[in-house]
Amino acid sequence: MQRFLISLLLMLRSLFRPVAFGVVGAIFDSDGRVLLVRQTYTAGWRLPGGAIGFGEGPETALRRELHEELGLTGGRVRLFGIYSRKLWWLTHVVALYVIEGGEIDFNPNLEVSAIRWDAPQAPAPGTAPATARRLAELAAGAQQGDRW
């Protein structure tokens, strides 16, 4: 009975304090440039990524999302930082990973219309503000804060 009550309490809590967990990848090429994407549903150049599926691990979700959207295969993956932000009524937790040595086979699709490679120290005009902050952290080699 106690297990049932605790489960019920946790379920009710999630209705009032929901959390979404997403992953984002900073994909670097051999020249030290980072890949930015133009998504079809939002403005600005951004780091690619997406949502973690139910029961899916973060790195598995990252590889799945980047393969679906960019044709990414291979590469070494390491966690760079964990961030959060308010998104509507949700707390959105974002895990930022660095990917090196992967191969991209990009074709425009329903989610990503274009890609570009930029030096993290000099992102393209029109780069989304949160992406610009992450690029500055990547260039410095360290996470500076926990807000996306």
Phi and psi in radians as a Rosetta constraint file:
Dihedral C 1 N 2 CA 2 C 2 CIRCULARHARMONIC -1.094 0.35
Dihedral N 2 CA 2 C 2 N 3 CIRCULARHARMONIC -0.728 0.35
Dihedral C 2 N 3 CA 3 C 3 CIRCULARHARMONIC -1.047 0.35
Dihedral N 3 CA 3 C 3 N 4 CIRCULARHARMONIC -0.748 0.35
Dihedral C 3 N 4 CA 4 C 4 CIRCULARHARMONIC -1.070 0.35
Dihedral N 4 CA 4 C 4 N 5 CIRCULARHARMONIC -0.787 0.35
Dihedral C 4 N 5 CA 5 C 5 CIRCULARHARMONIC -1.136 0.35
Dihedral N 5 CA 5 C 5 N 6 CIRCULARHARMONIC -0.702 0.35
Dihedral C 5 N 6 CA 6 C 6 CIRCULARHARMONIC -1.131 0.35
Dihedral N 6 CA 6 C 6 N 7 CIRCULARHARMONIC -0.750 0.35
Dihedral C 6 N 7 CA 7 C 7 CIRCULARHARMONIC -1.079 0.35
Dihedral N 7 CA 7 C 7 N 8 CIRCULARHARMONIC -0.739 0.35
Dihedral C 7 N 8 CA 8 C 8 CIRCULARHARMONIC -1.109 0.35
Dihedral N 8 CA 8 C 8 N 9 CIRCULARHARMONIC -0.761 0.35
Dihedral C 8 N 9 CA 9 C 9 CIRCULARHARMONIC -1.059 0.35
Dihedral N 9 CA 9 C 9 N 10 CIRCULARHARMONIC -0.791 0.35
Dihedral C 9 N 10 CA 10 C 10 CIRCULARHARMONIC -1.118 0.35
Dihedral N 10 CA 10 C 10 N 11 CIRCULARHARMONIC -0.671 0.35
Dihedral C 10 N 11 CA 11 C 11 CIRCULARHARMONIC -1.138 0.35
Dihedral N 11 CA 11 C 11 N 12 CIRCULARHARMONIC -0.780 0.35
Dihedral C 11 N 12 CA 12 C 12 CIRCULARHARMONIC -1.114 0.35
Dihedral N 12 CA 12 C 12 N 13 CIRCULARHARMONIC -0.704 0.35
Dihedral C 12 N 13 CA 13 C 13 CIRCULARHARMONIC -1.048 0.35
Dihedral N 13 CA 13 C 13 N 14 CIRCULARHARMONIC -0.706 0.35
Dihedral C 13 N 14 CA 14 C 14 CIRCULARHARMONIC -1.148 0.35
Dihedral N 14 CA 14 C 14 N 15 CIRCULARHARMONIC -0.445 0.35
Dihedral C 14 N 15 CA 15 C 15 CIRCULARHARMONIC -1.205 0.35
Dihedral N 15 CA 15 C 15 N 16 CIRCULARHARMONIC -0.557 0.35
Dihedral C 15 N 16 CA 16 C 16 CIRCULARHARMONIC -1.741 0.35
Dihedral N 16 CA 16 C 16 N 17 CIRCULARHARMONIC -0.302 0.35
Dihedral C 16 N 17 CA 17 C 17 CIRCULARHARMONIC -2.405 0.35
Dihedral N 17 CA 17 C 17 N 18 CIRCULARHARMONIC 1.085 0.35
Dihedral C 17 N 18 CA 18 C 18 CIRCULARHARMONIC -1.252 0.35
Dihedral N 18 CA 18 C 18 N 19 CIRCULARHARMONIC 2.608 0.35
Dihedral C 18 N 19 CA 19 C 19 CIRCULARHARMONIC -2.228 0.35
Dihedral N 19 CA 19 C 19 N 20 CIRCULARHARMONIC 2.322 0.35
Dihedral C 19 N 20 CA 20 C 20 CIRCULARHARMONIC -1.926 0.35
Dihedral N 20 CA 20 C 20 N 21 CIRCULARHARMONIC 2.511 0.35
Dihedral C 20 N 21 CA 21 C 21 CIRCULARHARMONIC -2.136 0.35
Dihedral N 21 CA 21 C 21 N 22 CIRCULARHARMONIC 2.148 0.35
Dihedral C 21 N 22 CA 22 C 22 CIRCULARHARMONIC -2.193 0.35
Dihedral N 22 CA 22 C 22 N 23 CIRCULARHARMONIC 2.924 0.35
Dihedral C 22 N 23 CA 23 C 23 CIRCULARHARMONIC -2.246 0.35
Dihedral N 23 CA 23 C 23 N 24 CIRCULARHARMONIC 2.549 0.35
Dihedral C 23 N 24 CA 24 C 24 CIRCULARHARMONIC -2.374 0.35
Dihedral N 24 CA 24 C 24 N 25 CIRCULARHARMONIC 2.490 0.35
Dihedral C 24 N 25 CA 25 C 25 CIRCULARHARMONIC -2.105 0.35
Dihedral N 25 CA 25 C 25 N 26 CIRCULARHARMONIC 2.280 0.35
Dihedral C 25 N 26 CA 26 C 26 CIRCULARHARMONIC -1.696 0.35
Dihedral N 26 CA 26 C 26 N 27 CIRCULARHARMONIC 1.745 0.35
Dihedral C 26 N 27 CA 27 C 27 CIRCULARHARMONIC -1.597 0.35
Dihedral N 27 CA 27 C 27 N 28 CIRCULARHARMONIC 2.089 0.35
Dihedral C 27 N 28 CA 28 C 28 CIRCULARHARMONIC -1.833 0.35
Dihedral N 28 CA 28 C 28 N 29 CIRCULARHARMONIC 2.467 0.35
Dihedral C 28 N 29 CA 29 C 29 CIRCULARHARMONIC -1.639 0.35
Dihedral N 29 CA 29 C 29 N 30 CIRCULARHARMONIC -3.130 0.35
Dihedral C 29 N 30 CA 30 C 30 CIRCULARHARMONIC -1.204 0.35
Dihedral N 30 CA 30 C 30 N 31 CIRCULARHARMONIC -0.255 0.35
Dihedral C 30 N 31 CA 31 C 31 CIRCULARHARMONIC -1.644 0.35
Dihedral N 31 CA 31 C 31 N 32 CIRCULARHARMONIC 0.088 0.35
Dihedral C 31 N 32 CA 32 C 32 CIRCULARHARMONIC 1.446 0.35
Dihedral N 32 CA 32 C 32 N 33 CIRCULARHARMONIC 0.174 0.35
Dihedral C 32 N 33 CA 33 C 33 CIRCULARHARMONIC -1.516 0.35
Dihedral N 33 CA 33 C 33 N 34 CIRCULARHARMONIC 2.660 0.35
Dihedral C 33 N 34 CA 34 C 34 CIRCULARHARMONIC -1.916 0.35
Dihedral N 34 CA 34 C 34 N 35 CIRCULARHARMONIC 2.511 0.35
Dihedral C 34 N 35 CA 35 C 35 CIRCULARHARMONIC -1.489 0.35
Dihedral N 35 CA 35 C 35 N 36 CIRCULARHARMONIC 2.261 0.35
Dihedral C 35 N 36 CA 36 C 36 CIRCULARHARMONIC -2.037 0.35
Dihedral N 36 CA 36 C 36 N 37 CIRCULARHARMONIC 2.628 0.35
Dihedral C 36 N 37 CA 37 C 37 CIRCULARHARMONIC -2.116 0.35
Dihedral N 37 CA 37 C 37 N 38 CIRCULARHARMONIC 2.661 0.35
Dihedral C 37 N 38 CA 38 C 38 CIRCULARHARMONIC -1.863 0.35
Dihedral N 38 CA 38 C 38 N 39 CIRCULARHARMONIC 1.910 0.35
Dihedral C 38 N 39 CA 39 C 39 CIRCULARHARMONIC -1.430 0.35
Dihedral N 39 CA 39 C 39 N 40 CIRCULARHARMONIC 2.630 0.35
Dihedral C 39 N 40 CA 40 C 40 CIRCULARHARMONIC -1.316 0.35
Dihedral N 40 CA 40 C 40 N 41 CIRCULARHARMONIC -0.305 0.35
Dihedral C 40 N 41 CA 41 C 41 CIRCULARHARMONIC -1.955 0.35
Dihedral N 41 CA 41 C 41 N 42 CIRCULARHARMONIC 0.097 0.35
Dihedral C 41 N 42 CA 42 C 42 CIRCULARHARMONIC -2.689 0.35
Dihedral N 42 CA 42 C 42 N 43 CIRCULARHARMONIC 2.769 0.35
Dihedral C 42 N 43 CA 43 C 43 CIRCULARHARMONIC -1.505 0.35
Dihedral N 43 CA 43 C 43 N 44 CIRCULARHARMONIC 2.743 0.35
Dihedral C 43 N 44 CA 44 C 44 CIRCULARHARMONIC 1.590 0.35
Dihedral N 44 CA 44 C 44 N 45 CIRCULARHARMONIC 2.798 0.35
Dihedral C 44 N 45 CA 45 C 45 CIRCULARHARMONIC -1.458 0.35
Dihedral N 45 CA 45 C 45 N 46 CIRCULARHARMONIC 2.376 0.35
Dihedral C 45 N 46 CA 46 C 46 CIRCULARHARMONIC -2.457 0.35
Dihedral N 46 CA 46 C 46 N 47 CIRCULARHARMONIC 2.860 0.35
Dihedral C 46 N 47 CA 47 C 47 CIRCULARHARMONIC -1.326 0.35
Dihedral N 47 CA 47 C 47 N 48 CIRCULARHARMONIC 2.481 0.35
Dihedral C 47 N 48 CA 48 C 48 CIRCULARHARMONIC -1.360 0.35
Dihedral N 48 CA 48 C 48 N 49 CIRCULARHARMONIC 2.709 0.35
Dihedral C 48 N 49 CA 49 C 49 CIRCULARHARMONIC 2.966 0.35
Dihedral N 49 CA 49 C 49 N 50 CIRCULARHARMONIC -2.814 0.35
Dihedral C 49 N 50 CA 50 C 50 CIRCULARHARMONIC 3.068 0.35
Dihedral N 50 CA 50 C 50 N 51 CIRCULARHARMONIC -2.896 0.35
Dihedral C 50 N 51 CA 51 C 51 CIRCULARHARMONIC -1.496 0.35
Dihedral N 51 CA 51 C 51 N 52 CIRCULARHARMONIC 2.657 0.35
Dihedral C 51 N 52 CA 52 C 52 CIRCULARHARMONIC -1.528 0.35
Dihedral N 52 CA 52 C 52 N 53 CIRCULARHARMONIC 2.243 0.35
Dihedral C 52 N 53 CA 53 C 53 CIRCULARHARMONIC -1.266 0.35
Dihedral N 53 CA 53 C 53 N 54 CIRCULARHARMONIC 2.811 0.35
Dihedral C 53 N 54 CA 54 C 54 CIRCULARHARMONIC -0.986 0.35
Dihedral N 54 CA 54 C 54 N 55 CIRCULARHARMONIC 2.107 0.35
Dihedral C 54 N 55 CA 55 C 55 CIRCULARHARMONIC 1.354 0.35
Dihedral N 55 CA 55 C 55 N 56 CIRCULARHARMONIC 0.079 0.35
Dihedral C 55 N 56 CA 56 C 56 CIRCULARHARMONIC -1.570 0.35
Dihedral N 56 CA 56 C 56 N 57 CIRCULARHARMONIC 2.494 0.35
Dihedral C 56 N 57 CA 57 C 57 CIRCULARHARMONIC -1.351 0.35
Dihedral N 57 CA 57 C 57 N 58 CIRCULARHARMONIC 2.656 0.35
Dihedral C 57 N 58 CA 58 C 58 CIRCULARHARMONIC -1.015 0.35
Dihedral N 58 CA 58 C 58 N 59 CIRCULARHARMONIC -0.825 0.35
Dihedral C 58 N 59 CA 59 C 59 CIRCULARHARMONIC -1.179 0.35
Dihedral N 59 CA 59 C 59 N 60 CIRCULARHARMONIC -0.629 0.35
Dihedral C 59 N 60 CA 60 C 60 CIRCULARHARMONIC -1.091 0.35
Dihedral N 60 CA 60 C 60 N 61 CIRCULARHARMONIC -0.758 0.35
Dihedral C 60 N 61 CA 61 C 61 CIRCULARHARMONIC -1.105 0.35
Dihedral N 61 CA 61 C 61 N 62 CIRCULARHARMONIC -0.728 0.35
Dihedral C 61 N 62 CA 62 C 62 CIRCULARHARMONIC -1.052 0.35
Dihedral N 62 CA 62 C 62 N 63 CIRCULARHARMONIC -0.884 0.35
Dihedral C 62 N 63 CA 63 C 63 CIRCULARHARMONIC -1.089 0.35
Dihedral N 63 CA 63 C 63 N 64 CIRCULARHARMONIC -0.690 0.35
Dihedral C 63 N 64 CA 64 C 64 CIRCULARHARMONIC -1.107 0.35
Dihedral N 64 CA 64 C 64 N 65 CIRCULARHARMONIC -0.881 0.35
Dihedral C 64 N 65 CA 65 C 65 CIRCULARHARMONIC -1.048 0.35
Dihedral N 65 CA 65 C 65 N 66 CIRCULARHARMONIC -0.802 0.35
Dihedral C 65 N 66 CA 66 C 66 CIRCULARHARMONIC -1.267 0.35
Dihedral N 66 CA 66 C 66 N 67 CIRCULARHARMONIC -0.489 0.35
Dihedral C 66 N 67 CA 67 C 67 CIRCULARHARMONIC -1.236 0.35
Dihedral N 67 CA 67 C 67 N 68 CIRCULARHARMONIC -0.786 0.35
Dihedral C 67 N 68 CA 68 C 68 CIRCULARHARMONIC -1.096 0.35
Dihedral N 68 CA 68 C 68 N 69 CIRCULARHARMONIC -0.763 0.35
Dihedral C 68 N 69 CA 69 C 69 CIRCULARHARMONIC -1.501 0.35
Dihedral N 69 CA 69 C 69 N 70 CIRCULARHARMONIC -0.554 0.35
Dihedral C 69 N 70 CA 70 C 70 CIRCULARHARMONIC -2.182 0.35
Dihedral N 70 CA 70 C 70 N 71 CIRCULARHARMONIC -0.155 0.35
Dihedral C 70 N 71 CA 71 C 71 CIRCULARHARMONIC 1.285 0.35
Dihedral N 71 CA 71 C 71 N 72 CIRCULARHARMONIC 0.441 0.35
Dihedral C 71 N 72 CA 72 C 72 CIRCULARHARMONIC -1.178 0.35
Dihedral N 72 CA 72 C 72 N 73 CIRCULARHARMONIC 2.292 0.35
Dihedral C 72 N 73 CA 73 C 73 CIRCULARHARMONIC -2.283 0.35
Dihedral N 73 CA 73 C 73 N 74 CIRCULARHARMONIC 2.569 0.35
Dihedral C 73 N 74 CA 74 C 74 CIRCULARHARMONIC 1.198 0.35
Dihedral N 74 CA 74 C 74 N 75 CIRCULARHARMONIC -2.852 0.35
Dihedral C 74 N 75 CA 75 C 75 CIRCULARHARMONIC 1.696 0.35
Dihedral N 75 CA 75 C 75 N 76 CIRCULARHARMONIC 2.694 0.35
Dihedral C 75 N 76 CA 76 C 76 CIRCULARHARMONIC -1.629 0.35
Dihedral N 76 CA 76 C 76 N 77 CIRCULARHARMONIC 2.329 0.35
Dihedral C 76 N 77 CA 77 C 77 CIRCULARHARMONIC -2.045 0.35
Dihedral N 77 CA 77 C 77 N 78 CIRCULARHARMONIC 2.348 0.35
Dihedral C 77 N 78 CA 78 C 78 CIRCULARHARMONIC -2.479 0.35
Dihedral N 78 CA 78 C 78 N 79 CIRCULARHARMONIC 2.518 0.35
Dihedral C 78 N 79 CA 79 C 79 CIRCULARHARMONIC -1.252 0.35
Dihedral N 79 CA 79 C 79 N 80 CIRCULARHARMONIC 2.290 0.35
Dihedral C 79 N 80 CA 80 C 80 CIRCULARHARMONIC -1.764 0.35
Dihedral N 80 CA 80 C 80 N 81 CIRCULARHARMONIC -0.761 0.35
Dihedral C 80 N 81 CA 81 C 81 CIRCULARHARMONIC -2.960 0.35
Dihedral N 81 CA 81 C 81 N 82 CIRCULARHARMONIC 2.832 0.35
Dihedral C 81 N 82 CA 82 C 82 CIRCULARHARMONIC -2.066 0.35
Dihedral N 82 CA 82 C 82 N 83 CIRCULARHARMONIC 2.311 0.35
Dihedral C 82 N 83 CA 83 C 83 CIRCULARHARMONIC -2.288 0.35
Dihedral N 83 CA 83 C 83 N 84 CIRCULARHARMONIC 2.904 0.35
Dihedral C 83 N 84 CA 84 C 84 CIRCULARHARMONIC -2.500 0.35
Dihedral N 84 CA 84 C 84 N 85 CIRCULARHARMONIC 2.785 0.35
Dihedral C 84 N 85 CA 85 C 85 CIRCULARHARMONIC -2.736 0.35
Dihedral N 85 CA 85 C 85 N 86 CIRCULARHARMONIC 2.791 0.35
Dihedral C 85 N 86 CA 86 C 86 CIRCULARHARMONIC -1.515 0.35
Dihedral N 86 CA 86 C 86 N 87 CIRCULARHARMONIC 2.323 0.35
Dihedral C 86 N 87 CA 87 C 87 CIRCULARHARMONIC -2.352 0.35
Dihedral N 87 CA 87 C 87 N 88 CIRCULARHARMONIC 1.808 0.35
Dihedral C 87 N 88 CA 88 C 88 CIRCULARHARMONIC 0.987 0.35
Dihedral N 88 CA 88 C 88 N 89 CIRCULARHARMONIC -2.057 0.35
Dihedral C 88 N 89 CA 89 C 89 CIRCULARHARMONIC -1.718 0.35
Dihedral N 89 CA 89 C 89 N 90 CIRCULARHARMONIC 0.068 0.35
Dihedral C 89 N 90 CA 90 C 90 CIRCULARHARMONIC -1.731 0.35
Dihedral N 90 CA 90 C 90 N 91 CIRCULARHARMONIC 2.735 0.35
Dihedral C 90 N 91 CA 91 C 91 CIRCULARHARMONIC -1.670 0.35
Dihedral N 91 CA 91 C 91 N 92 CIRCULARHARMONIC 2.160 0.35
Dihedral C 91 N 92 CA 92 C 92 CIRCULARHARMONIC -1.869 0.35
Dihedral N 92 CA 92 C 92 N 93 CIRCULARHARMONIC 1.996 0.35
Dihedral C 92 N 93 CA 93 C 93 CIRCULARHARMONIC -1.679 0.35
Dihedral N 93 CA 93 C 93 N 94 CIRCULARHARMONIC 2.301 0.35
Dihedral C 93 N 94 CA 94 C 94 CIRCULARHARMONIC -2.178 0.35
Dihedral N 94 CA 94 C 94 N 95 CIRCULARHARMONIC 2.212 0.35
Dihedral C 94 N 95 CA 95 C 95 CIRCULARHARMONIC -1.754 0.35
Dihedral N 95 CA 95 C 95 N 96 CIRCULARHARMONIC 2.132 0.35
Dihedral C 95 N 96 CA 96 C 96 CIRCULARHARMONIC -1.741 0.35
Dihedral N 96 CA 96 C 96 N 97 CIRCULARHARMONIC 2.172 0.35
Dihedral C 96 N 97 CA 97 C 97 CIRCULARHARMONIC -1.990 0.35
Dihedral N 97 CA 97 C 97 N 98 CIRCULARHARMONIC 2.647 0.35
Dihedral C 97 N 98 CA 98 C 98 CIRCULARHARMONIC -1.822 0.35
Dihedral N 98 CA 98 C 98 N 99 CIRCULARHARMONIC 2.319 0.35
Dihedral C 98 N 99 CA 99 C 99 CIRCULARHARMONIC -2.140 0.35
Dihedral N 99 CA 99 C 99 N 100 CIRCULARHARMONIC 2.204 0.35
Dihedral C 99 N 100 CA 100 C 100 CIRCULARHARMONIC -2.233 0.35
Dihedral N 100 CA 100 C 100 N 101 CIRCULARHARMONIC 2.495 0.35
Dihedral C 100 N 101 CA 101 C 101 CIRCULARHARMONIC 1.463 0.35
Dihedral N 101 CA 101 C 101 N 102 CIRCULARHARMONIC 0.160 0.35
Dihedral C 101 N 102 CA 102 C 102 CIRCULARHARMONIC -1.490 0.35
Dihedral N 102 CA 102 C 102 N 103 CIRCULARHARMONIC 2.942 0.35
Dihedral C 102 N 103 CA 103 C 103 CIRCULARHARMONIC -1.990 0.35
Dihedral N 103 CA 103 C 103 N 104 CIRCULARHARMONIC 2.383 0.35
Dihedral C 103 N 104 CA 104 C 104 CIRCULARHARMONIC -1.923 0.35
Dihedral N 104 CA 104 C 104 N 105 CIRCULARHARMONIC 2.306 0.35
Dihedral C 104 N 105 CA 105 C 105 CIRCULARHARMONIC -2.235 0.35
Dihedral N 105 CA 105 C 105 N 106 CIRCULARHARMONIC 1.301 0.35
Dihedral C 105 N 106 CA 106 C 106 CIRCULARHARMONIC -1.451 0.35
Dihedral N 106 CA 106 C 106 N 107 CIRCULARHARMONIC 2.388 0.35
Dihedral C 106 N 107 CA 107 C 107 CIRCULARHARMONIC -2.343 0.35
Dihedral N 107 CA 107 C 107 N 108 CIRCULARHARMONIC 2.299 0.35
Dihedral C 107 N 108 CA 108 C 108 CIRCULARHARMONIC -0.913 0.35
Dihedral N 108 CA 108 C 108 N 109 CIRCULARHARMONIC 2.507 0.35
Dihedral C 108 N 109 CA 109 C 109 CIRCULARHARMONIC -2.552 0.35
Dihedral N 109 CA 109 C 109 N 110 CIRCULARHARMONIC -2.975 0.35
Dihedral C 109 N 110 CA 110 C 110 CIRCULARHARMONIC -1.136 0.35
Dihedral N 110 CA 110 C 110 N 111 CIRCULARHARMONIC -0.424 0.35
Dihedral C 110 N 111 CA 111 C 111 CIRCULARHARMONIC -1.823 0.35
Dihedral N 111 CA 111 C 111 N 112 CIRCULARHARMONIC -0.601 0.35
Dihedral C 111 N 112 CA 112 C 112 CIRCULARHARMONIC -2.178 0.35
Dihedral N 112 CA 112 C 112 N 113 CIRCULARHARMONIC 2.113 0.35
Dihedral C 112 N 113 CA 113 C 113 CIRCULARHARMONIC -1.645 0.35
Dihedral N 113 CA 113 C 113 N 114 CIRCULARHARMONIC -0.434 0.35
Dihedral C 113 N 114 CA 114 C 114 CIRCULARHARMONIC -2.757 0.35
Dihedral N 114 CA 114 C 114 N 115 CIRCULARHARMONIC 2.749 0.35
Dihedral C 114 N 115 CA 115 C 115 CIRCULARHARMONIC -2.295 0.35
Dihedral N 115 CA 115 C 115 N 116 CIRCULARHARMONIC 2.817 0.35
Dihedral C 115 N 116 CA 116 C 116 CIRCULARHARMONIC -2.683 0.35
Dihedral N 116 CA 116 C 116 N 117 CIRCULARHARMONIC 2.744 0.35
Dihedral C 116 N 117 CA 117 C 117 CIRCULARHARMONIC -1.940 0.35
Dihedral N 117 CA 117 C 117 N 118 CIRCULARHARMONIC 2.232 0.35
Dihedral C 117 N 118 CA 118 C 118 CIRCULARHARMONIC -2.344 0.35
Dihedral N 118 CA 118 C 118 N 119 CIRCULARHARMONIC 2.692 0.35
Dihedral C 118 N 119 CA 119 C 119 CIRCULARHARMONIC -1.219 0.35
Dihedral N 119 CA 119 C 119 N 120 CIRCULARHARMONIC 2.347 0.35
Dihedral C 119 N 120 CA 120 C 120 CIRCULARHARMONIC -1.052 0.35
Dihedral N 120 CA 120 C 120 N 121 CIRCULARHARMONIC -0.458 0.35
Dihedral C 120 N 121 CA 121 C 121 CIRCULARHARMONIC -1.336 0.35
Dihedral N 121 CA 121 C 121 N 122 CIRCULARHARMONIC -0.262 0.35
Dihedral C 121 N 122 CA 122 C 122 CIRCULARHARMONIC -2.451 0.35
Dihedral N 122 CA 122 C 122 N 123 CIRCULARHARMONIC 1.209 0.35
Dihedral C 122 N 123 CA 123 C 123 CIRCULARHARMONIC -1.188 0.35
Dihedral N 123 CA 123 C 123 N 124 CIRCULARHARMONIC 2.794 0.35
Dihedral C 123 N 124 CA 124 C 124 CIRCULARHARMONIC -1.104 0.35
Dihedral N 124 CA 124 C 124 N 125 CIRCULARHARMONIC 2.617 0.35
Dihedral C 124 N 125 CA 125 C 125 CIRCULARHARMONIC -1.005 0.35
Dihedral N 125 CA 125 C 125 N 126 CIRCULARHARMONIC 2.476 0.35
Dihedral C 125 N 126 CA 126 C 126 CIRCULARHARMONIC 1.547 0.35
Dihedral N 126 CA 126 C 126 N 127 CIRCULARHARMONIC 0.093 0.35
Dihedral C 126 N 127 CA 127 C 127 CIRCULARHARMONIC -1.191 0.35
Dihedral N 127 CA 127 C 127 N 128 CIRCULARHARMONIC 2.339 0.35
Dihedral C 127 N 128 CA 128 C 128 CIRCULARHARMONIC -1.014 0.35
Dihedral N 128 CA 128 C 128 N 129 CIRCULARHARMONIC 2.486 0.35
Dihedral C 128 N 129 CA 129 C 129 CIRCULARHARMONIC -0.963 0.35
Dihedral N 129 CA 129 C 129 N 130 CIRCULARHARMONIC -0.771 0.35
Dihedral C 129 N 130 CA 130 C 130 CIRCULARHARMONIC -1.122 0.35
Dihedral N 130 CA 130 C 130 N 131 CIRCULARHARMONIC -0.649 0.35
Dihedral C 130 N 131 CA 131 C 131 CIRCULARHARMONIC -1.145 0.35
Dihedral N 131 CA 131 C 131 N 132 CIRCULARHARMONIC -0.725 0.35
Dihedral C 131 N 132 CA 132 C 132 CIRCULARHARMONIC -1.058 0.35
Dihedral N 132 CA 132 C 132 N 133 CIRCULARHARMONIC -0.694 0.35
Dihedral C 132 N 133 CA 133 C 133 CIRCULARHARMONIC -1.129 0.35
Dihedral N 133 CA 133 C 133 N 134 CIRCULARHARMONIC -0.741 0.35
Dihedral C 133 N 134 CA 134 C 134 CIRCULARHARMONIC -1.139 0.35
Dihedral N 134 CA 134 C 134 N 135 CIRCULARHARMONIC -0.699 0.35
Dihedral C 134 N 135 CA 135 C 135 CIRCULARHARMONIC -1.101 0.35
Dihedral N 135 CA 135 C 135 N 136 CIRCULARHARMONIC -0.685 0.35
Dihedral C 135 N 136 CA 136 C 136 CIRCULARHARMONIC -1.099 0.35
Dihedral N 136 CA 136 C 136 N 137 CIRCULARHARMONIC -0.707 0.35
Dihedral C 136 N 137 CA 137 C 137 CIRCULARHARMONIC -1.139 0.35
Dihedral N 137 CA 137 C 137 N 138 CIRCULARHARMONIC -0.735 0.35
Dihedral C 137 N 138 CA 138 C 138 CIRCULARHARMONIC -1.096 0.35
Dihedral N 138 CA 138 C 138 N 139 CIRCULARHARMONIC -0.715 0.35
Dihedral C 138 N 139 CA 139 C 139 CIRCULARHARMONIC -1.127 0.35
Dihedral N 139 CA 139 C 139 N 140 CIRCULARHARMONIC -0.630 0.35
Dihedral C 139 N 140 CA 140 C 140 CIRCULARHARMONIC -1.397 0.35
Dihedral N 140 CA 140 C 140 N 141 CIRCULARHARMONIC -0.300 0.35
Dihedral C 140 N 141 CA 141 C 141 CIRCULARHARMONIC 1.481 0.35
Dihedral N 141 CA 141 C 141 N 142 CIRCULARHARMONIC 0.217 0.35
Dihedral C 141 N 142 CA 142 C 142 CIRCULARHARMONIC -2.702 0.35
Dihedral N 142 CA 142 C 142 N 143 CIRCULARHARMONIC 2.528 0.35
Dihedral C 142 N 143 CA 143 C 143 CIRCULARHARMONIC -1.181 0.35
Dihedral N 143 CA 143 C 143 N 144 CIRCULARHARMONIC 2.368 0.35
Dihedral C 143 N 144 CA 144 C 144 CIRCULARHARMONIC -1.796 0.35
Dihedral N 144 CA 144 C 144 N 145 CIRCULARHARMONIC -0.400 0.35
Dihedral C 144 N 145 CA 145 C 145 CIRCULARHARMONIC -2.766 0.35
Dihedral N 145 CA 145 C 145 N 146 CIRCULARHARMONIC 3.097 0.35
Dihedral C 145 N 146 CA 146 C 146 CIRCULARHARMONIC -1.916 0.35
Dihedral N 146 CA 146 C 146 N 147 CIRCULARHARMONIC 0.073 0.35
Dihedral C 146 N 147 CA 147 C 147 CIRCULARHARMONIC -1.673 0.35
Dihedral N 147 CA 147 C 147 N 148 CIRCULARHARMONIC 2.280 0.35
